Amino acid sequence: LKETFDRMGGLDEYQIVVTAQDPADAFSMDELVVRLAPAAGSAAAGLADRVVEDVKRLTNLRPTVEIVERDRIYDPGSTGKPKRIVDRRRAR
């Protein structure tokens, strides 16, 4: 996924988040969330559609897409590198 997202035009930043659908349930299904920050002038809806199709093609999973501001993914003033993959699942 990283290589695909790094080559994708119109995308400023991205983050892949793995979380449980119901965090209170230890047996809850996992959910893949892709957080996107479109580049200035890019259509967010078109970008989200491309990301969903690419993720489905590469992983056979259908992600949830969140469109967010760039600084909600990466703030260059506070961290050295963006955190591309975040696992929010509880340890089982």
TARA-V873373 format. One line per field, one symbol per residue. phi: phi as a letter, one per 40 degrees, with the letter a starting at -180 (. if undefined). A space follows every 50 residues. Layout:
# TARA-V873373
phi->???
This chain:
# TARA-V873373
phi->.dcccccccgbcaaabbbaccbdcbcbcccbbbbcbbccdgccccccccc cdccccccbgbbccbbcbcdccbabccbbcbcccbbbbcccb
